[in-house]
């Protein structure tokens, strides 16, 4: 199970964009393995291409979020949130539970 929380301001800015590029793009989460003791890195990027193994979250007919099946296994129990702070604004992985 994976919970995704998107801020209203982020949703509004993407849906009101005039460019077709923004309408085709969705947020992708993927995981990169670290070396030594650095562990995994959780990466977010905007993408336009779906893979066969992707789990896709849609809202109002628009693709919002995708994650591949391998990464999904590593983030089970996580909450994807958006932090909007003075020093940065970013999507983050919270409450990660490894079983």
C-alpha positions in Angstrom: 0.0 0.0 0.0 1.2 3.5 -0.9 -0.3 6.8 0.1 0.2 9.9 -2.1 -0.6 13.4 -0.8 -0.4 16.2 -3.3 -0.6 19.9 -2.3 -3.6 21.8 -3.8 -1.2 24.5 -5.1 1.0 21.9 -6.9 -2.1 20.3 -8.5 -3.6 23.6 -9.6 -0.4 24.9 -11.2 0.1 21.7 -13.3 -3.6 21.5 -14.4 -3.8 25.2 -15.4 -0.5 25.1 -17.5 -1.1 26.0 -21.1 1.6 23.8 -22.5 0.7 20.3 -23.8 4.0 19.1 -22.3 2.7 19.7 -18.8 -0.5 17.9 -19.6 1.4 14.8 -20.8 3.9 14.6 -17.9 3.4 12.8 -14.6 5.6 12.5 -11.6 7.8 9.3 -11.5 9.3 7.8 -8.4 12.3 5.5 -8.8 14.9 4.1 -6.5 18.6 4.0 -7.0 20.8 1.7 -5.1 23.6 3.2 -3.1 27.1 2.0 -2.6 28.5 0.9 0.7 26.4 2.1 3.6 24.6 4.9 1.7 21.5 2.8 1.1 18.8 3.7 -1.4 18.1 7.1 -2.9 14.5 8.0 -3.7 14.4 10.1 -6.9 11.5 12.0 -8.4 11.3 13.3 -12.0 8.7 14.3 -14.5 8.2 11.8 -17.2 6.0 11.3 -20.3 6.6 7.6 -21.0 5.0 4.7 -19.2 6.6 1.2 -18.9 4.6 -2.0 -18.9 5.4 -2.7 -15.2 4.4 0.7 -13.9 1.7 1.3 -11.4 -0.1 4.5 -12.4 -2.2 6.8 -10.2 -4.7 8.9 -12.2 -7.0 11.7 -11.2 -9.7 13.1 -13.5 -8.3 11.1 -16.4 -4.8 12.6 -16.1 -1.8 10.5 -15.1 -0.4 12.0 -11.9 2.1 9.5 -10.5 3.9 6.4 -11.6 6.3 3.9 -10.0 7.8 0.7 -11.4 7.1 -2.6 -9.7 10.6 -3.1 -8.3 10.7 0.4 -6.7 7.1 -0.2 -5.4 8.3 -3.3 -3.5 10.9 -1.1 -1.7 8.5 1.6 -0.7 5.5 -0.4 0.6 4.0 1.4 3.5 5.4 4.8 2.5 3.7 8.1 2.2 4.6 10.4 -0.7 4.2 14.0 0.4 5.1 17.5 -0.7 7.0 19.7 1.6 6.8 23.5 1.0 9.3 25.2 3.3 11.2 28.4 3.1 14.5 26.6 2.2 13.1 24.2 -0.3 10.0 22.7 -1.9 10.1 19.0 -2.8 8.4 15.7 -2.9 9.5 13.4 -0.1 9.1 9.8 1.0 7.9 9.6 4.6 7.0 6.8 7.1 8.9 4.1 5.2 8.2 0.7 6.7 10.4 -2.3 5.7 8.8 -5.6 6.5 
